[in-house]
Structure formats: C-alpha cells, structure tokens
Amino acid sequence: MTLKLSYAFLCAAGWFSASVLISIYNKWMFDEGLKFGFPLFITAYHQVCLSLFSFIVILLRPSLRPKLSAGDIESRLLAIPLYAFLTQIIPCALASAGDIGLSNVSLIFIPLSLYTMVKTSSLLFVLIFGLLFRLEKFSWRLVLIVVVMCVSVAMMTMKPRSDSKPENPNHSFGVMLILLASALLGVRWCFTQLLLKKNKYTSNPILTIFYLAPGMALFLFGMALIVEGWSNFVSLPVWEEKGFFGTMLLMTFPSVLAFVMMVCEFQLLTLVQLLTLSIAGVAKELFTIAMSALVFGDILSVVNAIGLSITIVNILWYNYHRYTENVNDTENKDYISVSQTEDSEDIELQTR
C-alpha cells in the first residue's frame, strides 16, 4: 500500500508540474509573448509528437505492447480491430481533441487566471458523466460539494473593477469556449478511464497515447485548416524571427511537457477515483492562478479571493467525505459473518 501511495504521489507531482508549466507556456506562446495565435495547428503538431514519443517508448519496451492471447504470439501486434477503434478509440480521441484544442484557443481571448478558474467547472461535468458511465456512486453530499464549487468558481470569474487592462471584446466567447472544453474534459476523463480499465489494447498510458494521439492530430489539423488557414500559419513573422529550427523547438517543448502530463494523468486514473483526481486538479488550478498573477500580473478582487477561499474549504470538505467513506467501507469489510454448523451460532471472523 505504501509503494502504491508513493507511486501515486510521484505521478501526481509529475502531472501537477507539467500541467502548470504547459498552461503558462501556452499563454505566453499564444498571446502574451510570441503572439503565435494558431493554437489548433500547434496542438495538432503536439499530438504528432506524442504519437512519435509513445511509438519510441513501445519500440524500446516491447513489454508495453498489448498482450491478448497465447494464440497471438503473446500478441506483440499493435493493430487494433476496426470496430474497437471506431467505437472506443475515436470517441475518446474526439473528446480529448475538443478539450485540448478549445482550451488552447480560449487562451487568446481570456487571461490565464480566468481560464484556470472557469476550467474548474469541469468538476460538474466529471460528476455527471461519471454517474452516467457508472464510474462514481451517487451521493447528495457529492452533488452539494459540486454545486458549492460551481458557485465559488462563479465568484472567482467576476472581473475586478480596478482592472486597468482593456477588456477583450471576445471575452464572453473565450469563456464559452472554455466551458465547452470543460464539458468535453468530463467526457474525456470518463472515456479514458474506461479505456485504461476495460480495453485490452489500452492497458497502460503509453498505449493509450499511441492509439489516441493520431486521431486527435488528424481532427485538430482538419479544424485548423478550416479555422486558421495554412497560408496564414506559414506566413507568420516568427518563422523569420526565430528561424525554422528555433520555431520548431518552441513548438516541440510543450509537447514534451504534454507527454509527461498525459502519462501521469492516465496512470493516476488507474490508481485513484475519477472525482478524486478532478479535485486534485482544482488544487493545481489554484496554484496556476497564483502563478498567473505573478507572471502576467492578473488581478484578483475581494470577491475573487472569497471564491478562492470557498474553493479551498470545499476541497478539504470533499477530502473528509472521501476519508469517512473509505473508513466505513473498510469497517464493513473487516469482519464477515459465518454460520457455525455445530452450535448454530453466528460468529464474526476478522479477515485481516
């Protein structure tokens, strides 16, 4: 148990660090710094890199390949049946592409602090889809926790009156994009957990990335051609200012962070409950908000700070709820009642 907890903590630390870094880097890249405002093309390129990274890992470690049956030579084949690909891989890839793509696009229109605060609304969608897919047990206390979280998020997203920055006319559009991305995140996490636990072709994080990333890349690239335009992308001044290799390096670095983040995230989904990971994500969002204030000068009003405080208290409440729930489950499993045949008496045997 100690080893499992240590491994989960290591995965959480990797996921936490990589996710915060990639959020700050993407904001700098798409808006504040480089003004490289083509998030769909860049995100599609990231998925190509993820496909390559996962393929290299599978090549170096054949033990990570699918193991299906003895008749398939321990099945070192990577080909996945068409039906499984269309019904399981493609829906998850589309939800993942929509989540990541829309999230990156929204960074052009809204501050990083607002982006991270609105993204916490994904808790509501995680609960809804977790219940629909029977990944979470229904509890009115959980519903209340999520409702309180949504109220605190609404408080955190109120724009400070003292904010001297001119308001982006597309501000509401950016908020709508990130809300849609949050809904897709709930679908994505549910699909991913089902893939990791029930699909023999995606039994580990590397295989999951290997099968998901190509579909995500194709979908995002197609959307980028329609929305952003290839000629606009290749004619950006950054290609001349930084050079071809310099620009490619700037685009590749976040894909390395994304690979670390996705491996750790997928691994955590096999170690902890779905909503537990989403609550841990809220803690990550709070840290990102603090970093955005430090790096980009984002301002929090009194109402924002109160909302932030309510969120922290709500996280502690949720952790207490999960702790008491686990204690009750453990106590119920500690003893079993058996019938004693000779005396016809019930006795309790400790199972430990």
Rosetta blueprint (number, residue, H / E / L):
1 M L
2 T H
3 L H
4 K H
5 L H
6 S H
7 Y H
8 A H
9 F H
10 L H
11 C H
12 A H
13 A H
14 G H
15 W H
16 F H
17 S H
18 A H
19 S H
20 V H
21 L H
22 I H
23 S H
24 I H
25 Y H
26 N H
27 K H
28 W H
29 M H
30 F H
31 D H
32 E H
33 G L
34 L L
35 K L
36 F L
37 G L
38 F L
39 P H
40 L H
41 F H
42 I H
43 T H
44 A H
45 Y H
46 H H
47 Q H
48 V H
49 C H
50 L H
51 S H
52 L H
53 F H
54 S H
55 F H
56 I H
57 V H
58 I H
59 L H
60 L H
61 R L
62 P H
63 S H
64 L H
65 R L
66 P L
67 K L
68 L L
69 S L
70 A H
71 G H
72 D H
73 I L
74 E L
75 S L
76 R L
77 L L
78 L L
79 A L
80 I L
81 P L
82 L H
83 Y H
84 A H
85 F H
86 L H
87 T H
88 Q H
89 I H
90 I H
91 P H
92 C H
93 A H
94 L H
95 A H
96 S H
97 A H
98 G H
99 D H
100 I H
101 G H
102 L H
103 S H
104 N H
105 V H
106 S H
107 L L
108 I L
109 F L
110 I L
111 P L
112 L H
113 S H
114 L H
115 Y H
116 T H
117 M H
118 V H
119 K H
120 T L
121 S L
122 S H
123 L H
124 L H
125 F H
126 V H
127 L H
128 I H
129 F H
130 G H
131 L H
132 L H
133 F L
134 R L
135 L L
136 E L
137 K L
138 F L
139 S L
140 W H
141 R H
142 L H
143 V H
144 L H
145 I H
146 V H
147 V H
148 V H
149 M H
150 C H
151 V H
152 S H
153 V H
154 A H
155 M H
156 M H
157 T L
158 M L
159 K L
160 P L
161 R L
162 S L
163 D L
164 S L
165 K L
166 P L
167 E L
168 N L
169 P L
170 N L
171 H H
172 S H
173 F H
174 G H
175 V H
176 M H
177 L H
178 I H
179 L H
180 L H
181 A H
182 S H
183 A H
184 L H
185 L H
186 G H
187 V H
188 R H
189 W H
190 C H
191 F H
192 T H
193 Q H
194 L H
195 L H
196 L H
197 K H
198 K H
199 N L
200 K H
201 Y H
202 T H
203 S L
204 N L
205 P H
206 I H
207 L H
208 T H
209 I H
210 F H
211 Y H
212 L H
213 A H
214 P H
215 G H
216 M H
217 A H
218 L H
219 F H
220 L H
221 F H
222 G H
223 M H
224 A H
225 L H
226 I H
227 V H
228 E L
229 G L
230 W H
231 S H
232 N H
233 F H
234 V H
235 S L
236 L L
237 P L
238 V H
239 W H
240 E H
241 E H
242 K H
243 G L
244 F H
245 F H
246 G H
247 T H
248 M H
249 L H
250 L H
251 M H
252 T H
253 F H
254 P H
255 S H
256 V H
257 L H
258 A H
259 F H
260 V H
261 M H
262 M H
263 V H
264 C H
265 E H
266 F H
267 Q H
268 L H
269 L H
270 T H
271 L H
272 V L
273 Q L
274 L H
275 L H
276 T H
277 L H
278 S H
279 I H
280 A H
281 G H
282 V H
283 A H
284 K H
285 E H
286 L H
287 F H
288 T H
289 I H
290 A H
291 M H
292 S H
293 A H
294 L H
295 V H
296 F H
297 G L
298 D L
299 I L
300 L L
301 S L
302 V H
303 V H
304 N H
305 A H
306 I H
307 G H
308 L H
309 S H
310 I H
311 T H
312 I H
313 V H
314 N H
315 I H
316 L H
317 W H
318 Y H
319 N H
320 Y H
321 H H
322 R H
323 Y H
324 T H
325 E H
326 N H
327 V H
328 N H
329 D H
330 T H
331 E H
332 N H
333 K H
334 D H
335 Y E
336 I E
337 S E
338 V E
339 S E
340 Q E
341 T L
342 E L
343 D L
344 S L
345 E E
346 D E
347 I E
348 E E
349 L E
350 Q E
351 T L
352 R L
